[in-house]
């Protein structure tokens, strides 16, 4: 079944979308879009370091993304530069350092375009195992911590007063994002990962009445974007990663025409 | 009403304070909150009200003194303001289960208790300020808390809304016997039902019943006489006797009700 490269791409993409949908909702809710971008940009640095130290690439990318996120948290506490300036510094410098390091690695041939824009059609069965293994782990962690994560997102202050630990929720979300970036990099590339987090979630918002439904709708819409994008790229011979993002964008634009009163999961108002 | 029977002690702060770096946020706070008791913290911005409340609820650890809480103390919290962004789709029903799981019937009962039963299916972004406030009360109360913490409960609510809210607080106290800790910088209004007002300004500057505090020289020095004229306007038909010692911090910190009789 997984013999065909196109089928493998479909299976891998849908598996990834199932994870980026729910996690992307948190990115949208917590206004972490640029933050996610910064973590993604550091992935190339992760690749370079993995090769230098000859460690597992997925692990290396995860570690560097998590480190960058941690660095940002520490810098934010200094109360000096604004968060967006800090993100700008981290985002572009980690990308630049990554590119420079890759240039030094003359003994290994690196497909730079593959890392920047992804190569979902080159996905191996082993990659699929990583995506589904990692993806299921991420979804299980999300599901188990859903209530505290959501409470911390709605109001950290309230969550804290009622005995939850919003700071831990925040760290958990960052680690989950670093994991998603590590498993998604090969598929859509460091420059497009955040689009799979943000666009389906943003589309789902207009169609959903509760956070849980939004997470579910985002996963379904993400999967639809992957399928539409891949078939589009097959039909018109376009780059597969960007085609998926374009499909997600088209679905988003389409959703703008749906009247907001039509919501999934909306209860009838009682007596109102 | 007879002398109110005070229940078990929920929280005790003894000479408690918090230091942040070299700065002392608040120090020397003695405070107890018991079941069915209403304690109000007042003070200007930066006086340590929130810090004190956070010490009491356990969000902040005291860097001086001690804080003891009843084991397993359950806290319900009504935040000062909660702006829920449009990107977060949240119905009232879902908001009610934000920090815990409850049956539909419990949710309906909790909303009905604050007169917000018909809002169950509404999106929180569509609620008016007063409706949202009631829903937040219901959300805190569904936890059946031992202690209800109200942060600036009447901020942004108009006068008749204030009266209604205080009535709600009184009702909650009477029916659930929860202890209530209120934080207020609105010095003009302190609920007359308040058993103890603690006036903070980096330390406890005075304390006692609302009537005692408004006459205390420390309070007048801090907020001026105009504030005193309008403090505790909900002090209706009381025939209390108060000692004028409300502003002196006693060593045991529990003197506030001495000589205070509810008629």
Interface residues (C-beta under 8 A of the other chain):
Chain A: X28 X29 X147 X148 X150 X151 X153 X154 X155 X157 X158 X159 X160 X161 X162 X163 X164 X202 X205 X208 X209 X210 X211 X213 X214 X263 X266 X267 X268 X269 X270 X271 X272
Chain B: X54 X57 X58 X59 X75 X76 X77 X79 X82 X84 X85 X86 X87 X88 X89 X90 X91 X93 X94 X95 X97 X98 X99 X100 X101 X117 X118 X119 X120 X121 X122 X123 X143 X149
